[in-house]
């Protein structure tokens, strides 16, 4: 714990995060030893090279199951005889589950009293406790209502925003398009919704529209999750546009 007056490390990787990052590095090393460049690996996974770099450096802590499955399949096809200790698909998915579990044990949200990714109801005082501490107030005036759970990043930060803005400013439109395609097609639905809302908030309307165009091609169950997340976040216009794109599909 940091002492008063000093900043602590608030983004220290967990054991599972380190192990998953190491496993991803082994997979990428096997592919590069087999003759694939990192850019070629990224294209095969339908990712930008920067997004892949984030995965193997640990900056991106939660790859999707689809990415892990695609990476394992690519290694099986291109580097089946690698001398490196390749993880199995079951190994990768188990590590991802451990990462998600450890995130559930993280410091709870100060607003509702539960871990960021926990599905449990918020912590709230009992009726007797409220009555004792506030004898002149009705219990119903003190109890917090349950906050509906949205899986994903509860703080609403899209980790690829800075990279996207840099790619756009540097006129690296191909990489920027890859980032938008990846988040629209492959990310968890709530992360896609966060990316859409972030682009809208940052004035990147064309980027938001591009993400939604890809997102509208996904299965209806995932689109429903995205629309719900946008509505809960107050982005009704984006939610309506996503529904419109789905109906026009």
N, C-alpha and C positions, 0 to 999 in steps of 0.2 A: 504494500500500500504506500502511496506517495505521501511524503510528509508535507506539512503546511508550507506553502510557498514554493513548492516544486510540482512540476507536471508529471503525472504518472503515464505509463504506456497504456492507453485505453484501447489499443487495437492489437494486443499481443496475441499471436496465433495459438490456438489450442493444440493439444497433442494430435488430435484427429486431423486438424487442418494441415499440420506439418506433414503427417504421414500421407495424406491425400496429395499434397503438392509434390512430395518426393515420388509418389507412384506415377503422377502425370509426367514428371521430368524423365523418368525411366522410359515411359512409353514414347515420348517425343525423341529421346536420345536413340532409341531403337530404330525409329523411322529415319532420323537423320543419318545414322550409320548405314542404313539400307539405301541411302542415296537421295532421300527426299529433303528438300529445303524446308525451313520452318514456314516460309510463305506458302509452299505447296501443301504442307500439312493443314495450315489454316484454311486454305481454299477448299481442301477436301472435306473439312468439317463445317464449311459454310460460315466461317468466322473471319474477322479481320485479323491481321497479324498481331495487332496490338492487343486484341481481346485474348488471343492465344498466349501472348506474353504475360498478360495479367494472371492467367491460370497457372502457368509454371513458375511464376515468381510469388504466388500466394496473395497477390493484390485482389484477385477475384476469388472469394472463398467458397462459393457455392455454384459449381458447374451443374448444369441440368443433367438428369439421367440420360437424356437423349444424346448429349455431348459425350458422356462416358461410354455409352453403347457404340456410338459412331467411331470414337477413338479406338476402342478395343477391336472393333471390326477392321479398322484400317491397319492396325498393328498385325492382326492375324493374317491379313492379305499381303502386306508389304514386308513384314519382318518376322515371319513365323519361326525362323531359325536363329533368332538373336541370342547371343550369349548372355545378355542382361537378364536379371531376375524379373521377368515380366509379370505384372499382377494379372490375375484373372478378372473377368467381368464381375464375378461375385465379390472379389476383393475390393474393386473400385466402388461398387454400389454399397457395400458394407461400410466403407470409409465415409462415403457421402452421408449415410444414415447416422453415423457417429458424429459427423460435423453438425448435422441438424439437431441431434440430441443435445450436444454441448451448447449450441446456441440457445436452446430452450432453458438451459441452466444459467444463462447470463443474467446480469443485473436487471431487475424488473423495471418496467416503465414507471416513472414517478407519478404519471397522471392517473394510471388505473391499477398499479400495484401488481402487475404480473410480468413474466418474462416476455421479451419481444415476440417470440415465436410460439409461445405457449397457447394451447387451446382452452386452458382453464379459465373460469370466470374471474374477473378482477377481485382482489382482496377488498373486503368492505367490513366495517364494524358491525358487531351484532346489535340487536335492538336494545338489549340491556346496557351495553356499553354506551350507546348513543344517549339513552335516557339518563344515565348517570352523569355523563359529561355535559349534557345540555338539558337539564330538567325542565326548562320552560319552553322547549321546542318539540313539536310533534316528531316522532321517529321518521315519518315519511319525508320530512324536510331535510334530513341528514343523510339518508342512505343514498349511495351512488347507484345509478342505474348501470346494469351490465353493458360493457362496450362490446359491440359485435366484433368478432375476431376476423381480421384479414391476414391471411398467411403472407409471408414475405417481409420486406423491409418496412417496419412500422414507422420509421422516421422519414420515409419518402425520398431517400437519396438514391439517384441513379448513378452507379459507379462509373459508367462509361461516358457520362456527359462531358467531362473535361477533354477526354480523348476525341470525342466527336467534334467538339468546338475547335480543337487544335487542327484536326484533319480538314475541316471546312476552311479555316483561316489560311492553311497552307495549300489550299486548292488540291488536296489529295482526295478527290471526289470518289475514286474507286474504293479506297479504304473506308471512307465515310459511309458509302452505300452498303459496304459489307457489314458495318456495325449495325446499321438500321435494319438490314435484312435479318441479321442474327437475332436481334432483340425482338423483332416482330414475329419470326418463325419459331425460334428454338427456346427462348427463355421461358421460365415459369410464368403463367398468366399474370400473376400479380406484379412480377417484375416488369413485364411488358406494359402493364397499365401505369406503373410508376414512371417508366421511360416516356410514355405518351404525355402524361401530366407534366413531367419535367420539361419536355420540349415546348409544350404550350406555354408554361410559365416563363421560360427563358426566351420566348419570342421566336422559336424555331418551328413555325407553323408547318413549313414544307416537310421538315423532318418528322414531325408528329403524324402528318398525313401519310408519309411513306411507311412508317411503322404500322399504322392502322391498316394500310392496304395489305401488307403481309399478314397482319394479325387476323384480318377478316377471312383469310383462307383456312384458318384452323378449325378444329371441330367445334360444334356449337357449345359443348360443355365448357371448353376453355374460354370461348368468347363471352359466355355468361359470367364467368368469374371476372374477366377483364372489365366488362360493363359494370358489374356490381362494385368493383374496386374504384372505378372512376366516379361512380355516383356517390359512394361513401366519402370520397375525397373532395367532393364538390365540383367535379368536372363533368357536369351534365351535358355540355355541348359536345365534348369529345366522346362521351358515351353514346350520344345520339348519332354522331357521325360514324362511329364504329358499327353501330347497328345498321345504319343505312348502307354502308359498304358491304356488310354481310348479306343484306337483302338483295343487293345488286349483283352478287356473286354469280 
